[in-house]
Amino acid sequence: MRLLTARLVTAIAVLAMPALAVELKPETSQAFDRYTALAEQQLNAGPFLYADAHPQAKASALRGETVVTEPRIDGVSVPDGLIHDWLGVLFIRGATIDRVRALMQDYDNYKRIYAPDVTESKLLARDGDRFRVYLKLYRKEFLTLVYDSEYNVRYRQPEPERMEIVSRSTRIQQQGDDHGFLWRLNSYWRFEEADGGVYAQCRAISLSRDIPFGFGWLHGFLQKFPRDSMVSTLEATRRGAVTAGRGSATTN
């Protein structure tokens, strides 16, 4: 009976989806820009890695766990929108910065590295350490979400054992009606080679629509969607780096 009720609620929710179609307003996008500017200042003012200031997080990462936290910046009003800010850290044992850099820049193969969340991927242009990238994003929840998205990506290696990647979305378009579940997405990656491997950190800040009246059930999804996407991306990066290391060892 409980399962039947859950399926009925989901069916009703899916039928209601066309009513949720909405457009991103300029003032909502501008609020996201203000928030991410403050987040970037926060990142640059603090330790290189979250784990550097949180010994328990570093210990958990070394045990193979994915550490997740929700940093917040107060004081930014987002009209008709919600900002989702998640940070995750994990450790890739046996990896090197060079191997991770090669993996992260292999954009044409993201559709394999990050499957099933990425179904198509392509490097559109490159100018030194700056990249323009296309990704088709896929998510299956109570309905199927498919996004065509493009990003400007910049790499920086301040020290031989450290690397930073900043990825900013320039276009995110949902196929079909735009329900506003993902409007903007910035990702801030940091990697450090130490302790026999590489610490990988991703702070993902995304923008979605606000929750319309009568759709309170959306709240859980709008919280879960960006968090789960960030975690799955981090863990796929670890799998990709480990697999690349095995291939290199076999070749050698």
C-alpha positions in Angstrom: 0.0 0.0 0.0 2.8 2.4 0.9 4.6 1.6 -2.4 1.4 2.2 -4.3 0.9 5.6 -2.6 4.5 6.6 -3.4 4.1 5.7 -7.0 0.8 7.6 -7.2 2.4 10.8 -5.7 5.3 10.5 -8.2 2.9 10.1 -11.1 0.9 13.2 -10.0 4.2 15.1 -9.6 5.4 14.2 -13.1 2.0 15.2 -14.6 2.4 18.6 -12.9 5.8 19.2 -14.4 4.6 21.4 -17.4 3.2 23.9 -14.9 6.7 24.3 -13.5 8.3 25.6 -16.7 10.0 28.9 -16.0 12.7 31.3 -17.3 15.8 32.5 -15.6 15.5 36.2 -14.8 18.5 38.6 -15.1 18.2 39.6 -11.4 18.4 36.0 -10.4 21.5 35.4 -12.5 23.1 38.5 -11.1 22.6 37.3 -7.6 24.4 34.1 -8.5 27.3 36.1 -9.8 27.5 38.1 -6.5 27.4 34.9 -4.5 30.1 33.1 -6.5 32.3 36.2 -6.4 32.2 36.1 -2.6 32.8 32.3 -2.6 35.9 32.8 -4.8 37.2 35.4 -2.3 36.5 33.0 0.5 38.4 30.2 -1.3 41.4 32.3 -2.1 41.6 33.7 1.5 41.5 30.3 3.2 43.7 27.2 3.2 44.4 25.5 -0.1 42.3 22.5 0.9 39.4 22.3 3.3 41.1 19.2 4.8 44.2 21.4 5.7 42.1 23.1 8.4 40.0 20.1 9.3 42.2 17.1 10.5 39.2 14.8 10.8 38.2 15.4 7.2 41.8 14.6 6.1 41.8 11.4 8.2 38.4 10.4 6.7 39.6 11.0 3.2 42.8 8.9 3.8 40.5 6.1 4.8 38.8 6.2 1.4 35.7 8.2 2.4 34.2 11.1 0.5 33.9 14.0 2.9 31.0 16.4 2.2 30.2 19.7 3.7 27.8 22.6 2.9 29.6 26.0 3.0 27.3 28.9 3.1 27.7 32.7 2.4 25.1 34.7 4.1 23.7 38.1 3.0 23.0 37.4 -0.7 19.3 37.7 -1.6 18.4 35.5 -4.6 15.0 36.6 -6.1 13.1 33.7 -7.6 16.0 31.4 -7.1 18.0 29.1 -4.8 21.8 28.7 -4.6 23.2 25.3 -3.7 26.8 25.2 -2.4 28.5 21.9 -1.7 32.1 21.0 -1.1 33.6 17.5 -1.2 37.0 16.0 -0.6 38.5 12.6 -1.3 41.9 11.0 -1.6 43.2 9.2 -4.7 45.8 6.8 -3.5 48.7 6.2 -5.8 47.8 9.1 -8.2 50.0 12.0 -9.3 49.1 15.5 -10.3 50.3 14.9 -13.9 47.9 11.9 -14.2 45.0 13.8 -12.7 45.7 16.8 -15.0 45.7 14.6 -18.1 42.4 13.0 -16.9 40.7 16.3 -16.2 41.7 17.7 -19.6 40.5 14.6 -21.5 37.1 16.3 -22.3 36.3 14.2 -25.3 36.2 11.2 -23.0 34.1 12.7 -20.2 31.2 10.7 -21.6 33.0 7.6 -20.5 34.8 8.9 -17.4 31.6 10.4 -16.0 28.9 8.1 -17.4 26.0 7.9 -16.8 25.8 11.6 -15.6 27.5 12.8 -18.9 26.3 11.2 -22.1 28.1 13.4 -24.6 31.2 15.5 -24.3 33.4 17.6 -26.6 36.4 20.0 -26.4 35.2 23.0 -28.3 38.3 25.1 -28.1 41.6 25.5 -26.3 44.0 28.4 -25.7 46.8 27.3 -23.4 45.4 26.6 -20.0 41.9 27.8 -21.0 39.3 25.5 -22.4 35.8 25.7 -23.8 33.8 22.5 -23.3 30.4 21.0 -24.2 28.7 18.4 -21.9 25.3 16.7 -22.2 24.2 16.1 -18.7 21.7 13.3 -17.8 19.8 12.7 -14.6 17.0 10.2 -13.9 14.9 11.0 -10.8 11.1 11.1 -10.8 11.6 12.3 -14.4 14.4 12.3 -16.9 16.5 15.5 -17.1 18.8 16.2 -20.0 20.9 19.4 -20.3 23.0 20.8 -23.1 25.7 22.7 -21.3 28.9 24.7 -22.1 31.7 25.9 -19.8 34.7 28.1 -19.8 37.5 26.3 -17.8 40.8 27.7 -16.6 43.7 25.7 -15.1 46.4 27.0 -12.8 49.3 25.2 -11.2 50.7 27.6 -8.5 53.1 24.9 -7.3 54.3 21.7 -8.9 52.3 19.5 -6.5 49.1 21.7 -6.6 46.5 22.4 -9.3 43.4 24.6 -9.4 40.6 24.4 -12.0 37.8 26.9 -12.3 34.8 25.9 -14.5 32.0 28.4 -15.1 28.9 27.6 -17.1 28.2 29.8 -20.1 25.1 27.9 -21.3 22.8 25.4 -19.6 19.6 24.5 -21.6 17.3 21.7 -20.5 15.9 19.7 -23.4 12.1 20.2 -23.5 10.4 22.4 -21.0 12.9 24.3 -18.7 11.8 23.4 -15.1 14.5 25.5 -13.6 16.3 22.7 -11.7 19.7 23.7 -13.1 20.3 27.2 -14.4 24.0 28.0 -13.6 26.9 25.9 -12.4 30.4 26.9 -11.3 32.9 24.2 -10.1 36.1 25.0 -8.2 38.5 22.1 -8.2 41.7 21.8 -6.1 44.2 19.0 -6.2 47.3 18.4 -4.1 49.8 15.6 -4.4 50.8 14.4 -0.9 50.8 11.3 1.4 51.3 8.9 -1.5 48.5 10.1 -3.7 46.4 13.2 -4.6 43.7 15.0 -2.5 40.8 16.0 -4.8 38.5 18.8 -3.7 35.4 20.1 -5.6 33.2 23.0 -4.5 30.2 23.1 -6.8 27.9 26.1 -6.7 24.7 25.9 -8.7 21.5 27.9 -9.2 18.0 26.6 -9.5 14.5 28.1 -9.4 12.8 28.8 -6.1 10.2 26.4 -4.9 6.7 27.4 -6.2 3.7 27.5 -3.9 2.2 24.0 -3.6 5.3 22.2 -4.7 7.0 21.7 -1.3 7.9 18.1 -2.3 10.5 19.7 -4.6 12.6 20.9 -1.7 14.2 17.5 -1.1 15.0 17.0 -4.7 16.5 20.5 -5.2 18.8 19.8 -2.2 19.7 16.3 -3.2 20.3 16.8 -7.0 23.4 19.1 -6.8 24.9 17.3 -3.8 24.6 13.9 -5.4 26.0 15.3 -8.7 29.0 16.7 -7.0 29.8 13.5 -5.1 29.3 11.3 -8.1 31.7 13.6 -10.1 34.4 13.4 -7.4 34.1 9.6 -7.1 34.2 9.1 -10.9 37.3 11.3 -11.0 38.9 8.9 -8.5 37.9 5.9 -10.5 39.2 7.4 -13.6 42.6 8.3 -12.1 43.0 4.8 -10.6 42.1 3.2 -13.9 44.6 5.4 -15.7 47.3 4.4 -13.3 46.7 0.7 -13.8 46.9 1.3 -17.6 50.1 3.2 -17.2 51.6 0.4 -15.0 50.6 -2.2 -17.6 52.2 -0.2 -20.4 55.4 0.3 -18.5 
